[in-house]
Amino acid sequence: MSEREPGSHAISGRIYARIAGTGSYLPDKLLTNDDLAKQVDTSDEWIRSRTGIRQRHIAAEGQTTGDLGYEAALKAMEAAGVSAADLDMIVVGTTTPDLIFPSTACLIQARLGANGCAAMDVNAACSGFVYALSVADKFIRCGDARTVLVIGAETLSRIVDWTERTTCVLFGDGAGAVVLKADSETGILSTHLHADGGKKELLWNPVGVSVGFQADQPNGGARIKMKGNDVFKYAVKALDSVVDETLEANGLTQQDLDWLIPHQANLRIIEATAKRLGMPMERVVVTVDRHGNTSAASVPLALDEAVRSGRVQRGQLLLFEAFGGGFTWGSALLRY
């Protein structure tokens, strides 16, 4: 961890990881459905009726995942009232890192001036933030960290095939962040993580370092490939299961939840999960219409918007859930 004396993180009694502050950042460039209709054979009506998306943000040329994550981190740290020197760890959920190495977390750490604390990336595709949050939670619970910065950041526009109309309409760029602090009263109650690598070809990017890139293809052949109908079916089933698992583990029912903050992939998936929970859409945070699918960034982006708009209040019970390529899926239940 950071260069503090051994045992300096220890506190007595039960430890929770409480969200002390949230932040987010979206690139300036907006790409609307009408803009996309000028590039591929699609329409605003076609996109909205199938996904609920009407626009997404696109990173500027030269703007990286680390750039977006850094801006979100600054806002979260300001909201939490912490400085770089307070951070014991930085965990970044992303599937579009700036470099092969060092990690995007290390790059953000250097810009923040938080040198010395642990920093690492977690790649679980769209479940990346929930996975990263779970990692941070465990470090705080065991007493190895007191203050952890958790970021979900993506520049998916870099790996979208802009000629493939069924996928290019879905994705956008952005970043969200939270600062977790050790707390004896309240915070993350539980996290639940799952994966099934056997379904990889339903949602994947088929190139990489050891597999190799495709020299004759744009961007080395790096592109999102997805069988949407199959993904939809698996996602709804997996999210139903992990929600049940989460509530049962905590002895709670759907009625105990104040807010559902889901991964923002598709409005139909969000509505299906809410219906299964018996939650009115007024208690579900939805940003997919304005952000598109920002993968690991979507849950913290939605959380920050809900917090800063005053909808999410201290003491309320929140359920995060996400599903992504891998397949990966997971949840986090917390008292905000």
ZIJO-V284677 format. One record per helix or strand of 3 or more residues. SS is the DSSP state (H for helix, E for strand). FROM is the first residue (numbers start at 1). TO is the last residue. If there is no record, write none. Layout:
# ZIJO-V284677
SS_FROM_TO, SS_FROM_TO
This chain:
# ZIJO-V284677
E_16_25, E_29_32, H_33_37, H_44_51, E_55_58, H_65_80, H_84_86, E_89_93, H_104_112, E_118_122, H_125_141, E_147_155, H_156_159, H_165_168, E_173_183, E_188_195, H_197_202, H_218_221, H_228_249, H_254_256, E_259_262, H_267_277, H_281_283, H_288_291, H_295_308, E_317_324, E_328_335
